[in-house]
Amino acid sequence: MKAIILAAGKGTRYSLEIPKTLSQIVGNKTILDFQVEYLSKKIGRRNIVVVVGYKKEKIIEKYPDLDYFYNENFANTNNSKSLLLTLQKINEDVLILNGDVYFDEEILDLLIPSEDSNCLVNQVECIDEEMRYDINEKGLIARLSKSLRQHKGEALGIHLLKKKDLKSIINELKIINNNEFDSKAFDNLIRKGKLKLKPICVQSFFCKDIDFEKDLEEVKQHISHFLP
């Protein structure tokens, strides 16, 4: 199993002179530090791939032993094209996560054992800019979109994609527009009946997609509960 961390974007919702994944949470420890630490325990550090773009050298200098893909068109594309770059070189199950997501380590134990492709979700009312999901009568993801009015909660930006689904996902990622999120490809495939995506509830664990400064402060507050 591989893990792909999508960290090419600039993160325009709040002003940073560094890639958002290098935002410090506790002392000098960054979002990416936590992601790499937790993933290394579950699948091994050598199986982690990072897609870089904006100020890529800052990430590569800090983590020289990781494998990288460079999205040279990061300024004009969304995370769907970063994912496409990487998936075309992978032929095994793969965890996908955005570089600005903090999550409790235990969440990986919910996702990895699944026999199906899945999507980490919660069951709370969404606000603007959050990726929403709905489910069908079989309990599978029926829609993934920020524009859903009827929804069950938020899709939290972490997926497990099984090897058997990669070909269809790659083909759909090639088709969608450069400015689309990867979830657009998943949503299209679900509606075409070509992808079954299982929702995995975050349960009592913590996961936060850091879009704004207030999100970063919420993560810092969460982690402070575990500090000596």
Phi, psi and omega in degrees: 000139175251163171232131178248121176257118183270103188227034184273335188286163181278329184077077190274352185284337168217149193284122177222146175262007179228162172303141186301329181296344178266009174300134182278136181252309180229116183058236178264005185277127188260172173305312183295326176304313180295316180300312182295319179301310184291318180294323180299323180293329187267320186232356180093136184300327183291348181261010179262130178238135179242129174267121185245163179200274181300123180046050185302328184298330180293324177285314184296321179296325183282330183230068187291344184269354179278162175269145185227149163239142182250118173271094184291343179257032185301329184289341185242008181227160177260187187291345178299320182282331172296318178296318179302315179309319188275316183299331180294346181251007186239140181224047178204172178304146185214134171272134179243129175213146176286149184287356180248025180252123170262140180213150172294143183304324184297339180299326179298329178289341174281325187273313192298320184288351186298141176274354182237156170301143185215174184217126178285131184222164166240182182231054180236161178293134184270153171254177179304146177079357179268143179283121186257159178220157171228163181239160178261187184292343178268000180083010178265162177298128178258328179212150173224112181192147175287345186262004181294130176274316175266120183208162180263344182159203184255136167275126198265008172087018175230127181229151165250121177251124181278151183308320184296340182263352190294321183299314180295320181294316178300314181298320180288324177297329178291329187277320188290161183294157182300330185271006182274151170284159177301331180298335177297317178295317179298316181298316179300314182294321178299315182290335175276355182077023183253000180213128172254117185242119184270129175283130176247113184286137181295343180058229183269002181278167186252134174211133183219124172277117189269093180265329185228167181300326179295329177293319178297319179295324178295320177296315179301319180294319178301312183291330181299336180292341184255000181277147178292000000 
